[in-house]
């Protein structure tokens, strides 16, 4: 149910007079810190709840519907409200939705005291939770994010006053900007996680170095390669090659990449091999500059250089289901194809699968037919060049 009404005349944010400036400054700090908190805006909402003497202060980041569950952040002085019940059913009874953007109103203003107290949401859900008064606003950011801000008081409390509304009206623009920041950070983090997962699945180790050359982060593949201390090792928080001559080359490349980061030289992208013990194939190391953006602030703990590590011995754990669907293979054909991409010969793959060489050859002929190739090397190239490594 969407509620609409004419804008109230004479609403004046100047009613804010008397609010302690230091307290409001502390609240603003928590609002803008909110996107970085484990539970976003939990601190700011608690300050709002205390200031307004409310039993709940809530930010609905994702409104519930029949297609999705809602996502809410609460500050509560008397336990957490039954969010699951609201998400499952009571949201459909909520008439206090569709509010004018960025305008603070109360339920009594919208529905009148009689209309509100006779609503099913109040009688079935809010009255048992000791919620009588609600003040709220709907926020809509420039990028289209929509969320709801609500403050609730008990039956024994007083109505929300004009000063309470003015306080929230002063808060809303800052909260809206912080929600926009959170939304943008969330998109960046989602993309970063997706790209990092793709790098992991492609069996590429990644080591990020800060402006001093110290390690900022590593992915799981890099951790495994460095833990072996074969060819490369960790030393005092930095990456070194174990061969002295190769290490001089590696450190020179890292220094040049740093110069590219600071803009005193062009960006560097250069590869080198790193020798390992015995007859193990050499590691491949790619050193790449991470350029500063045009408006980067002074921060010595920013990514400056990245090392990409590749171990030719590392066996891929590809998704059988993706391979099967992509090339319409049978389960037996899929198993054989994956073993071939991991470097096994047809005879070794047959032994691994416990089948005869003739059966393996029959599977291979069928795989050739379905993939449109005629050579085993071409098959491996097609599999490795497809979306399979990303699965």
TORVODREN-983671 format. One record per residue (C-alpha): residue in one letter; x, y, z. Coordinates in steps of 0.5 Angstrom, whole numbers, plus 2048, in hexadecimal, padded with zeros to 3 digits. Each point is the difference from the previous one (the first is absolute). Layout:
AXYZ...
//
This chain:
X800800800X8038077FEX7FE806804X8018077FDX7FE807803X8018077FFX807803802X7FF803807X800808800X805803805X8047FB802X807803803X8067FD801X802805804X7FD7FD806X8067FC801X802806804X8037FD807X8037FA7FDX8077FF803X8058017FAX8057FC803X7FB7FA800X7FE8017F9X8078007FEX8017F9803X7FA7FE7FDX8028027F9X8077FD801X7FC7F9801X7FC8017FAX8068017FBX8037FA804X7FA7FC7FFX8027FD7F9X8067FD803X7FD7FD806X7FF7F9801X7F9801801X7FF8077FCX7FD806804X7FF7FC806X804805804X7FC8067FDX7F97FD801X8027FE807X802808801X7F98027FDX7FC7FB804X803803806X7FF8077FEX7F97FF7FEX7FE7FC806X7FE7FA7FCX7FF7F9801X8027FE7F8X8048047FBX8007FC7F9X8038017FAX7FD7FB7FAX8067FF7FBX7FC7FC7FCX7F8800800X7FD7F9801X7FB7FD7FAX7FE7F97FEX8068007FBX805801806X802801807X801807803X806802803X7FF804807X805804805X7FD801807X802804806X7FC7FD806X7FF802807X7FC7FA801X8027FA7FCX8007FF7F9X7F98007FCX7FD7FA7FCX8048017FAX7FE7F97FDX7F9801801X8008077FDX8047FD7FAX7FB7FA7FFX7FA803801X7FE807803X8048047FBX7FA7FF7FCX7FB803805X805806801X7FC8077FEX806804802X8048007F9X8008047FAX802806804X8028077FCX8087FF7FFX804803805X7FA803805X7FF7FE807X7F97FE802X7FC7FD805X7FB7FA800X7FB805804X8018057FAX7FF7FB7FBX7FA7FC802X7FD804806X8007FD807X7FA7FB7FFX8027FE7F9X8077FE803X7FE7FC806X7FB7FD7FCX8057FD7FAX8017F9800X808801801X7FF804806X7FB7FB803X8047F97FEX807802800X802807803X7FB800806X8037F9803X8078037FFX7FE806804X8018057FAX7FB806800X8038067FDX8047FF7F9X8048067FDX8037FF7F9X8038027F9X8017FC7FAX8078027FDX8028007F8X8078017FEX8028027F9X8027F97FEX7F97FE801X8017FC807X7FA800804X8007FF808X7FB802806X802803806X7FB7FF806X800802808X7FB7FD804X7FE802807X7FC7FC806X7F9800802X802804806X8048057FCX7FE8077FEX7FE8027F8X8068027FCX801807800X8028057FBX807801803X8007F87FFX7FE8017F9X8058057FEX8067FC803X7FE7FB7FCX7FF8047FAX807803801X8037F9801X7FD7FD7F9X8058047FBX8067FD803X7FD7F9801X7FE8007F9X8078027FEX8037FA804X7FB7FB7FDX8028027F9X8087FF802X7FE7FA803X7FC7FE7FAX8068027FCX8057FC804X7FC7FA800X8008007F8X808800800X8007FB806X7FC7FB7FCX8048017F9X806800804X7FE7F9803X7FE7FD7F9X8068027FDX8047FD806X7FC7FA7FFX8028007F9X807800801X8007FB805X7FD7FB7FCX8048027FAX8067FD805X803807800X804802806X7FF808802X805803805X7FE808801X806804802X7FF807804X8048067FEX8067FE804X8007F97FDX7FD7FC806X7FA7FB7FFX7F9803800X7FC7FA7FEX8017F97FDX7FB7FB7FDX8007F9802X8047FE7FAX805804802X8007FE807X8017F97FDX8068017FCX803805805X7FF7FB805X8047FB7FCX807804801X8027FD7F9X8028067FBX7FD805804X7FF801808X7FE805805X805805803X7FE805805X7FA8017FDX8028017F9X8017FB7FAX8077FD7FEX8037FC7FBX8047FA803X8058017FAX804806802X8018027F8X7F87FF7FFX7FF804807X8048067FDX7FC8007FAX7F97FF804X802806805X8028047FAX7F97FF7FCX7FD801807X804807800X7FE8027F9X7F97FE801X800805806X8038057FCX7FA7FF7FBX7FB801806X803807803X8008027F8X808801800X8007FB7FBX7FB7FC7FBX7FB7FB803X8047F9800X7FD7F97FDX8067FB800X8017F9801X8067FB802X8017F9802X8027FD807X8047FA800X7FD7FA805X8047FA803X8017FA7FCX7FC7FF7FAX7FA804801X7FE8057FBX802807801X7FB805804X7FD8067FBX800807804X7FD8067FDX801806803X7FB8067FFX7FF807802X7FA802803X7FF8087FEX7FE805804X7F98037FFX8008087FEX7FD801807X8047FB804X801803807X8077FF804X7FF7F9803X8067FB800X7FC7FA801X7FD8007F9X8017FB7FBX8068027FCX8037FA7FCX7FD7F97FFX8037F97FFX7FD7FB7FCX8027F9801X7FF7FA7FCX8027F9802X8007FB7F9X8007FA805X7F9802803X7FA7FC7FEX7FA8037FFX7FA7FE803X7FB8027FBX7F87FF801X7FE7FA7FDX7F98027FFX8028077FCX8047FB7FBX7FB7FC7FFX7FA8057FFX8058047FBX8027FB7FCX7FA7FB801X8057FA802X7FE7FA804X8027FF807X8067FB7FEX8028057FAX800806805X8057FC805X8047FE7FAX8018077FDX801803807X8067FB801X8038027F9X800808802X8047FE806X8057FD7FCX7FF7F9800X8017FC7FAX7FA7FC7FDX8037F9803X802804807X7F8802800X7FE7F97FEX8047FD806X7FD806805X7F97FF7FEX8017F8800X7FE7FF7F9X8037FD7FAX8048037FBX7FB7FF7FAX7FA802805X804807801X8018007F8X7F98007FFX7FE805805X8068047FDX7FD7FF7F9X7F9803803X803806803X8038027FAX7FA7FF7FCX7FC804805X805806801X8028007F8X8077FF801X8057FA7FDX806800805X801800807X804806801X7FB8047FDX7FB7FD804X804802806X8018077FDX7F88017FFX7FE7FE807X805804804X7FE8067FBX7F97FF802X7FC803806X8027F9803X806803804X7FB805803X7FB7FB803
//
